[in-house]
Amino acid sequence: MSHTIFALCAEWCGVCREFRLQWDAAAAGNPQVRHVWIDIEDHADRLGDLDIETFPTIAIARGAQPLFFGTTLPSMPTVQRLLDAGLSVDALDAGHRATVAHLMREFAPDDDTSG
């Protein structure tokens, strides 16, 4: 079962623009993991009530199972360590599980493998 990683960022954020370079390189180098970049300004209508205040905010799912939602350093090695940590759905509170599930439905439907 493969992972999907979401980055919730904004084009106006300099940190996000720099992180995007690492993100795109990681996506190209690891096609087994679906990388989905979400500009919160461009997709505000699809994010509902989700209010992102700190960048980057990362969400991770394995298959349809939400595993992580939170901020992280703008570093793909840090994101990779999260993937390698063997995250468990039990560690994620119900609200964040619902948020990641919403991101999966809105931005990574089963038939979409783009990122």
Phi and psi in radians as a Rosetta constraint file:
Dihedral C 1 N 2 CA 2 C 2 CIRCULARHARMONIC -1.593 0.35
Dihedral N 2 CA 2 C 2 N 3 CIRCULARHARMONIC 2.867 0.35
Dihedral C 2 N 3 CA 3 C 3 CIRCULARHARMONIC -1.682 0.35
Dihedral N 3 CA 3 C 3 N 4 CIRCULARHARMONIC 2.664 0.35
Dihedral C 3 N 4 CA 4 C 4 CIRCULARHARMONIC -2.130 0.35
Dihedral N 4 CA 4 C 4 N 5 CIRCULARHARMONIC 2.281 0.35
Dihedral C 4 N 5 CA 5 C 5 CIRCULARHARMONIC -2.056 0.35
Dihedral N 5 CA 5 C 5 N 6 CIRCULARHARMONIC 2.281 0.35
Dihedral C 5 N 6 CA 6 C 6 CIRCULARHARMONIC -1.930 0.35
Dihedral N 6 CA 6 C 6 N 7 CIRCULARHARMONIC 2.378 0.35
Dihedral C 6 N 7 CA 7 C 7 CIRCULARHARMONIC -1.966 0.35
Dihedral N 7 CA 7 C 7 N 8 CIRCULARHARMONIC 2.106 0.35
Dihedral C 7 N 8 CA 8 C 8 CIRCULARHARMONIC -1.780 0.35
Dihedral N 8 CA 8 C 8 N 9 CIRCULARHARMONIC 1.924 0.35
Dihedral C 8 N 9 CA 9 C 9 CIRCULARHARMONIC -2.442 0.35
Dihedral N 9 CA 9 C 9 N 10 CIRCULARHARMONIC -3.025 0.35
Dihedral C 9 N 10 CA 10 C 10 CIRCULARHARMONIC -2.484 0.35
Dihedral N 10 CA 10 C 10 N 11 CIRCULARHARMONIC 2.438 0.35
Dihedral C 10 N 11 CA 11 C 11 CIRCULARHARMONIC -1.072 0.35
Dihedral N 11 CA 11 C 11 N 12 CIRCULARHARMONIC -0.565 0.35
Dihedral C 11 N 12 CA 12 C 12 CIRCULARHARMONIC -1.257 0.35
Dihedral N 12 CA 12 C 12 N 13 CIRCULARHARMONIC -0.238 0.35
Dihedral C 12 N 13 CA 13 C 13 CIRCULARHARMONIC -1.493 0.35
Dihedral N 13 CA 13 C 13 N 14 CIRCULARHARMONIC 2.040 0.35
Dihedral C 13 N 14 CA 14 C 14 CIRCULARHARMONIC -1.063 0.35
Dihedral N 14 CA 14 C 14 N 15 CIRCULARHARMONIC -0.685 0.35
Dihedral C 14 N 15 CA 15 C 15 CIRCULARHARMONIC -1.057 0.35
Dihedral N 15 CA 15 C 15 N 16 CIRCULARHARMONIC -0.737 0.35
Dihedral C 15 N 16 CA 16 C 16 CIRCULARHARMONIC -1.125 0.35
Dihedral N 16 CA 16 C 16 N 17 CIRCULARHARMONIC -0.740 0.35
Dihedral C 16 N 17 CA 17 C 17 CIRCULARHARMONIC -1.069 0.35
Dihedral N 17 CA 17 C 17 N 18 CIRCULARHARMONIC -0.710 0.35
Dihedral C 17 N 18 CA 18 C 18 CIRCULARHARMONIC -1.192 0.35
Dihedral N 18 CA 18 C 18 N 19 CIRCULARHARMONIC -0.731 0.35
Dihedral C 18 N 19 CA 19 C 19 CIRCULARHARMONIC -1.107 0.35
Dihedral N 19 CA 19 C 19 N 20 CIRCULARHARMONIC -0.573 0.35
Dihedral C 19 N 20 CA 20 C 20 CIRCULARHARMONIC -1.029 0.35
Dihedral N 20 CA 20 C 20 N 21 CIRCULARHARMONIC -0.612 0.35
Dihedral C 20 N 21 CA 21 C 21 CIRCULARHARMONIC -1.078 0.35
Dihedral N 21 CA 21 C 21 N 22 CIRCULARHARMONIC -0.800 0.35
Dihedral C 21 N 22 CA 22 C 22 CIRCULARHARMONIC -1.124 0.35
Dihedral N 22 CA 22 C 22 N 23 CIRCULARHARMONIC -0.750 0.35
Dihedral C 22 N 23 CA 23 C 23 CIRCULARHARMONIC -1.020 0.35
Dihedral N 23 CA 23 C 23 N 24 CIRCULARHARMONIC -0.869 0.35
Dihedral C 23 N 24 CA 24 C 24 CIRCULARHARMONIC -1.109 0.35
Dihedral N 24 CA 24 C 24 N 25 CIRCULARHARMONIC -0.689 0.35
Dihedral C 24 N 25 CA 25 C 25 CIRCULARHARMONIC -1.132 0.35
Dihedral N 25 CA 25 C 25 N 26 CIRCULARHARMONIC -0.731 0.35
Dihedral C 25 N 26 CA 26 C 26 CIRCULARHARMONIC -1.136 0.35
Dihedral N 26 CA 26 C 26 N 27 CIRCULARHARMONIC -0.704 0.35
Dihedral C 26 N 27 CA 27 C 27 CIRCULARHARMONIC -1.102 0.35
Dihedral N 27 CA 27 C 27 N 28 CIRCULARHARMONIC -0.730 0.35
Dihedral C 27 N 28 CA 28 C 28 CIRCULARHARMONIC -1.189 0.35
Dihedral N 28 CA 28 C 28 N 29 CIRCULARHARMONIC -0.586 0.35
Dihedral C 28 N 29 CA 29 C 29 CIRCULARHARMONIC -1.536 0.35
Dihedral N 29 CA 29 C 29 N 30 CIRCULARHARMONIC -0.138 0.35
Dihedral C 29 N 30 CA 30 C 30 CIRCULARHARMONIC -2.447 0.35
Dihedral N 30 CA 30 C 30 N 31 CIRCULARHARMONIC 1.260 0.35
Dihedral C 30 N 31 CA 31 C 31 CIRCULARHARMONIC -1.196 0.35
Dihedral N 31 CA 31 C 31 N 32 CIRCULARHARMONIC -0.182 0.35
Dihedral C 31 N 32 CA 32 C 32 CIRCULARHARMONIC -1.261 0.35
Dihedral N 32 CA 32 C 32 N 33 CIRCULARHARMONIC -0.369 0.35
Dihedral C 32 N 33 CA 33 C 33 CIRCULARHARMONIC -1.861 0.35
Dihedral N 33 CA 33 C 33 N 34 CIRCULARHARMONIC 2.247 0.35
Dihedral C 33 N 34 CA 34 C 34 CIRCULARHARMONIC -1.429 0.35
Dihedral N 34 CA 34 C 34 N 35 CIRCULARHARMONIC 2.144 0.35
Dihedral C 34 N 35 CA 35 C 35 CIRCULARHARMONIC -1.864 0.35
Dihedral N 35 CA 35 C 35 N 36 CIRCULARHARMONIC 2.139 0.35
Dihedral C 35 N 36 CA 36 C 36 CIRCULARHARMONIC -2.138 0.35
Dihedral N 36 CA 36 C 36 N 37 CIRCULARHARMONIC 1.993 0.35
Dihedral C 36 N 37 CA 37 C 37 CIRCULARHARMONIC -1.632 0.35
Dihedral N 37 CA 37 C 37 N 38 CIRCULARHARMONIC 2.198 0.35
Dihedral C 37 N 38 CA 38 C 38 CIRCULARHARMONIC -2.121 0.35
Dihedral N 38 CA 38 C 38 N 39 CIRCULARHARMONIC 2.008 0.35
Dihedral C 38 N 39 CA 39 C 39 CIRCULARHARMONIC -1.442 0.35
Dihedral N 39 CA 39 C 39 N 40 CIRCULARHARMONIC 1.997 0.35
Dihedral C 39 N 40 CA 40 C 40 CIRCULARHARMONIC -1.153 0.35
Dihedral N 40 CA 40 C 40 N 41 CIRCULARHARMONIC -0.394 0.35
Dihedral C 40 N 41 CA 41 C 41 CIRCULARHARMONIC -1.341 0.35
Dihedral N 41 CA 41 C 41 N 42 CIRCULARHARMONIC -0.798 0.35
Dihedral C 41 N 42 CA 42 C 42 CIRCULARHARMONIC -1.200 0.35
Dihedral N 42 CA 42 C 42 N 43 CIRCULARHARMONIC -0.481 0.35
Dihedral C 42 N 43 CA 43 C 43 CIRCULARHARMONIC -2.068 0.35
Dihedral N 43 CA 43 C 43 N 44 CIRCULARHARMONIC 0.449 0.35
Dihedral C 43 N 44 CA 44 C 44 CIRCULARHARMONIC -0.988 0.35
Dihedral N 44 CA 44 C 44 N 45 CIRCULARHARMONIC -0.629 0.35
Dihedral C 44 N 45 CA 45 C 45 CIRCULARHARMONIC -1.143 0.35
Dihedral N 45 CA 45 C 45 N 46 CIRCULARHARMONIC -0.497 0.35
Dihedral C 45 N 46 CA 46 C 46 CIRCULARHARMONIC -1.568 0.35
Dihedral N 46 CA 46 C 46 N 47 CIRCULARHARMONIC -0.206 0.35
Dihedral C 46 N 47 CA 47 C 47 CIRCULARHARMONIC -1.565 0.35
Dihedral N 47 CA 47 C 47 N 48 CIRCULARHARMONIC -0.180 0.35
Dihedral C 47 N 48 CA 48 C 48 CIRCULARHARMONIC 1.110 0.35
Dihedral N 48 CA 48 C 48 N 49 CIRCULARHARMONIC -2.305 0.35
Dihedral C 48 N 49 CA 49 C 49 CIRCULARHARMONIC -1.486 0.35
Dihedral N 49 CA 49 C 49 N 50 CIRCULARHARMONIC 0.037 0.35
Dihedral C 49 N 50 CA 50 C 50 CIRCULARHARMONIC -1.106 0.35
Dihedral N 50 CA 50 C 50 N 51 CIRCULARHARMONIC 2.178 0.35
Dihedral C 50 N 51 CA 51 C 51 CIRCULARHARMONIC -2.051 0.35
Dihedral N 51 CA 51 C 51 N 52 CIRCULARHARMONIC 1.848 0.35
Dihedral C 51 N 52 CA 52 C 52 CIRCULARHARMONIC -1.620 0.35
Dihedral N 52 CA 52 C 52 N 53 CIRCULARHARMONIC 2.138 0.35
Dihedral C 52 N 53 CA 53 C 53 CIRCULARHARMONIC -1.966 0.35
Dihedral N 53 CA 53 C 53 N 54 CIRCULARHARMONIC -0.353 0.35
Dihedral C 53 N 54 CA 54 C 54 CIRCULARHARMONIC -2.215 0.35
Dihedral N 54 CA 54 C 54 N 55 CIRCULARHARMONIC 2.367 0.35
Dihedral C 54 N 55 CA 55 C 55 CIRCULARHARMONIC -2.033 0.35
Dihedral N 55 CA 55 C 55 N 56 CIRCULARHARMONIC 2.550 0.35
Dihedral C 55 N 56 CA 56 C 56 CIRCULARHARMONIC -1.408 0.35
Dihedral N 56 CA 56 C 56 N 57 CIRCULARHARMONIC 2.584 0.35
Dihedral C 56 N 57 CA 57 C 57 CIRCULARHARMONIC -1.796 0.35
Dihedral N 57 CA 57 C 57 N 58 CIRCULARHARMONIC 2.304 0.35
Dihedral C 57 N 58 CA 58 C 58 CIRCULARHARMONIC -2.065 0.35
Dihedral N 58 CA 58 C 58 N 59 CIRCULARHARMONIC 2.466 0.35
Dihedral C 58 N 59 CA 59 C 59 CIRCULARHARMONIC -2.222 0.35
Dihedral N 59 CA 59 C 59 N 60 CIRCULARHARMONIC 2.483 0.35
Dihedral C 59 N 60 CA 60 C 60 CIRCULARHARMONIC -2.309 0.35
Dihedral N 60 CA 60 C 60 N 61 CIRCULARHARMONIC 2.387 0.35
Dihedral C 60 N 61 CA 61 C 61 CIRCULARHARMONIC -2.325 0.35
Dihedral N 61 CA 61 C 61 N 62 CIRCULARHARMONIC 2.634 0.35
Dihedral C 61 N 62 CA 62 C 62 CIRCULARHARMONIC -2.016 0.35
Dihedral N 62 CA 62 C 62 N 63 CIRCULARHARMONIC 1.988 0.35
Dihedral C 62 N 63 CA 63 C 63 CIRCULARHARMONIC 1.076 0.35
Dihedral N 63 CA 63 C 63 N 64 CIRCULARHARMONIC -2.227 0.35
Dihedral C 63 N 64 CA 64 C 64 CIRCULARHARMONIC -1.671 0.35
Dihedral N 64 CA 64 C 64 N 65 CIRCULARHARMONIC 0.100 0.35
Dihedral C 64 N 65 CA 65 C 65 CIRCULARHARMONIC -1.671 0.35
Dihedral N 65 CA 65 C 65 N 66 CIRCULARHARMONIC 1.993 0.35
Dihedral C 65 N 66 CA 66 C 66 CIRCULARHARMONIC -1.132 0.35
Dihedral N 66 CA 66 C 66 N 67 CIRCULARHARMONIC 2.389 0.35
Dihedral C 66 N 67 CA 67 C 67 CIRCULARHARMONIC -2.154 0.35
Dihedral N 67 CA 67 C 67 N 68 CIRCULARHARMONIC -0.562 0.35
Dihedral C 67 N 68 CA 68 C 68 CIRCULARHARMONIC -2.655 0.35
Dihedral N 68 CA 68 C 68 N 69 CIRCULARHARMONIC 2.510 0.35
Dihedral C 68 N 69 CA 69 C 69 CIRCULARHARMONIC -2.628 0.35
Dihedral N 69 CA 69 C 69 N 70 CIRCULARHARMONIC 2.103 0.35
Dihedral C 69 N 70 CA 70 C 70 CIRCULARHARMONIC 2.990 0.35
Dihedral N 70 CA 70 C 70 N 71 CIRCULARHARMONIC 3.115 0.35
Dihedral C 70 N 71 CA 71 C 71 CIRCULARHARMONIC -1.506 0.35
Dihedral N 71 CA 71 C 71 N 72 CIRCULARHARMONIC 2.743 0.35
Dihedral C 71 N 72 CA 72 C 72 CIRCULARHARMONIC -2.614 0.35
Dihedral N 72 CA 72 C 72 N 73 CIRCULARHARMONIC 2.939 0.35
Dihedral C 72 N 73 CA 73 C 73 CIRCULARHARMONIC -1.117 0.35
Dihedral N 73 CA 73 C 73 N 74 CIRCULARHARMONIC 2.596 0.35
Dihedral C 73 N 74 CA 74 C 74 CIRCULARHARMONIC -1.361 0.35
Dihedral N 74 CA 74 C 74 N 75 CIRCULARHARMONIC 1.221 0.35
Dihedral C 74 N 75 CA 75 C 75 CIRCULARHARMONIC -2.568 0.35
Dihedral N 75 CA 75 C 75 N 76 CIRCULARHARMONIC 2.125 0.35
Dihedral C 75 N 76 CA 76 C 76 CIRCULARHARMONIC -1.122 0.35
Dihedral N 76 CA 76 C 76 N 77 CIRCULARHARMONIC -0.585 0.35
Dihedral C 76 N 77 CA 77 C 77 CIRCULARHARMONIC -1.037 0.35
Dihedral N 77 CA 77 C 77 N 78 CIRCULARHARMONIC -0.620 0.35
Dihedral C 77 N 78 CA 78 C 78 CIRCULARHARMONIC -1.151 0.35
Dihedral N 78 CA 78 C 78 N 79 CIRCULARHARMONIC -0.762 0.35
Dihedral C 78 N 79 CA 79 C 79 CIRCULARHARMONIC -1.097 0.35
Dihedral N 79 CA 79 C 79 N 80 CIRCULARHARMONIC -0.710 0.35
Dihedral C 79 N 80 CA 80 C 80 CIRCULARHARMONIC -1.100 0.35
Dihedral N 80 CA 80 C 80 N 81 CIRCULARHARMONIC -0.667 0.35
Dihedral C 80 N 81 CA 81 C 81 CIRCULARHARMONIC -1.083 0.35
Dihedral N 81 CA 81 C 81 N 82 CIRCULARHARMONIC -0.637 0.35
Dihedral C 81 N 82 CA 82 C 82 CIRCULARHARMONIC -1.069 0.35
Dihedral N 82 CA 82 C 82 N 83 CIRCULARHARMONIC -0.774 0.35
Dihedral C 82 N 83 CA 83 C 83 CIRCULARHARMONIC -1.078 0.35
Dihedral N 83 CA 83 C 83 N 84 CIRCULARHARMONIC -0.720 0.35
Dihedral C 83 N 84 CA 84 C 84 CIRCULARHARMONIC -1.316 0.35
Dihedral N 84 CA 84 C 84 N 85 CIRCULARHARMONIC -0.208 0.35
Dihedral C 84 N 85 CA 85 C 85 CIRCULARHARMONIC -1.316 0.35
Dihedral N 85 CA 85 C 85 N 86 CIRCULARHARMONIC -0.099 0.35
Dihedral C 85 N 86 CA 86 C 86 CIRCULARHARMONIC 1.174 0.35
Dihedral N 86 CA 86 C 86 N 87 CIRCULARHARMONIC 0.834 0.35
Dihedral C 86 N 87 CA 87 C 87 CIRCULARHARMONIC -0.984 0.35
Dihedral N 87 CA 87 C 87 N 88 CIRCULARHARMONIC 2.574 0.35
Dihedral C 87 N 88 CA 88 C 88 CIRCULARHARMONIC -2.122 0.35
Dihedral N 88 CA 88 C 88 N 89 CIRCULARHARMONIC 2.455 0.35
Dihedral C 88 N 89 CA 89 C 89 CIRCULARHARMONIC -1.015 0.35
Dihedral N 89 CA 89 C 89 N 90 CIRCULARHARMONIC -0.480 0.35
Dihedral C 89 N 90 CA 90 C 90 CIRCULARHARMONIC -1.140 0.35
Dihedral N 90 CA 90 C 90 N 91 CIRCULARHARMONIC -0.389 0.35
Dihedral C 90 N 91 CA 91 C 91 CIRCULARHARMONIC -1.439 0.35
Dihedral N 91 CA 91 C 91 N 92 CIRCULARHARMONIC -0.140 0.35
Dihedral C 91 N 92 CA 92 C 92 CIRCULARHARMONIC -1.809 0.35
Dihedral N 92 CA 92 C 92 N 93 CIRCULARHARMONIC 2.260 0.35
Dihedral C 92 N 93 CA 93 C 93 CIRCULARHARMONIC -1.224 0.35
Dihedral N 93 CA 93 C 93 N 94 CIRCULARHARMONIC 2.856 0.35
Dihedral C 93 N 94 CA 94 C 94 CIRCULARHARMONIC -1.041 0.35
Dihedral N 94 CA 94 C 94 N 95 CIRCULARHARMONIC -0.679 0.35
Dihedral C 94 N 95 CA 95 C 95 CIRCULARHARMONIC -1.105 0.35
Dihedral N 95 CA 95 C 95 N 96 CIRCULARHARMONIC -0.760 0.35
Dihedral C 95 N 96 CA 96 C 96 CIRCULARHARMONIC -1.258 0.35
Dihedral N 96 CA 96 C 96 N 97 CIRCULARHARMONIC -0.585 0.35
Dihedral C 96 N 97 CA 97 C 97 CIRCULARHARMONIC -1.042 0.35
Dihedral N 97 CA 97 C 97 N 98 CIRCULARHARMONIC -0.758 0.35
Dihedral C 97 N 98 CA 98 C 98 CIRCULARHARMONIC -1.126 0.35
Dihedral N 98 CA 98 C 98 N 99 CIRCULARHARMONIC -0.675 0.35
Dihedral C 98 N 99 CA 99 C 99 CIRCULARHARMONIC -1.106 0.35
Dihedral N 99 CA 99 C 99 N 100 CIRCULARHARMONIC -0.830 0.35
Dihedral C 99 N 100 CA 100 C 100 CIRCULARHARMONIC -1.144 0.35
Dihedral N 100 CA 100 C 100 N 101 CIRCULARHARMONIC -0.683 0.35
Dihedral C 100 N 101 CA 101 C 101 CIRCULARHARMONIC -1.072 0.35
Dihedral N 101 CA 101 C 101 N 102 CIRCULARHARMONIC -0.694 0.35
Dihedral C 101 N 102 CA 102 C 102 CIRCULARHARMONIC -1.100 0.35
Dihedral N 102 CA 102 C 102 N 103 CIRCULARHARMONIC -0.772 0.35
Dihedral C 102 N 103 CA 103 C 103 CIRCULARHARMONIC -1.050 0.35
Dihedral N 103 CA 103 C 103 N 104 CIRCULARHARMONIC -0.711 0.35
Dihedral C 103 N 104 CA 104 C 104 CIRCULARHARMONIC -1.046 0.35
Dihedral N 104 CA 104 C 104 N 105 CIRCULARHARMONIC -0.829 0.35
Dihedral C 104 N 105 CA 105 C 105 CIRCULARHARMONIC -1.120 0.35
Dihedral N 105 CA 105 C 105 N 106 CIRCULARHARMONIC -0.740 0.35
Dihedral C 105 N 106 CA 106 C 106 CIRCULARHARMONIC -1.384 0.35
Dihedral N 106 CA 106 C 106 N 107 CIRCULARHARMONIC -0.655 0.35
Dihedral C 106 N 107 CA 107 C 107 CIRCULARHARMONIC -2.071 0.35
Dihedral N 107 CA 107 C 107 N 108 CIRCULARHARMONIC -0.167 0.35
Dihedral C 107 N 108 CA 108 C 108 CIRCULARHARMONIC -2.520 0.35
Dihedral N 108 CA 108 C 108 N 109 CIRCULARHARMONIC 1.012 0.35
Dihedral C 108 N 109 CA 109 C 109 CIRCULARHARMONIC -1.076 0.35
Dihedral N 109 CA 109 C 109 N 110 CIRCULARHARMONIC 2.751 0.35
Dihedral C 109 N 110 CA 110 C 110 CIRCULARHARMONIC -0.908 0.35
Dihedral N 110 CA 110 C 110 N 111 CIRCULARHARMONIC -0.595 0.35
Dihedral C 110 N 111 CA 111 C 111 CIRCULARHARMONIC -1.533 0.35
Dihedral N 111 CA 111 C 111 N 112 CIRCULARHARMONIC 0.052 0.35
Dihedral C 111 N 112 CA 112 C 112 CIRCULARHARMONIC -1.936 0.35
Dihedral N 112 CA 112 C 112 N 113 CIRCULARHARMONIC 2.061 0.35
Dihedral C 112 N 113 CA 113 C 113 CIRCULARHARMONIC -1.952 0.35
Dihedral N 113 CA 113 C 113 N 114 CIRCULARHARMONIC 0.207 0.35
Dihedral C 113 N 114 CA 114 C 114 CIRCULARHARMONIC -1.422 0.35
Dihedral N 114 CA 114 C 114 N 115 CIRCULARHARMONIC 2.857 0.35
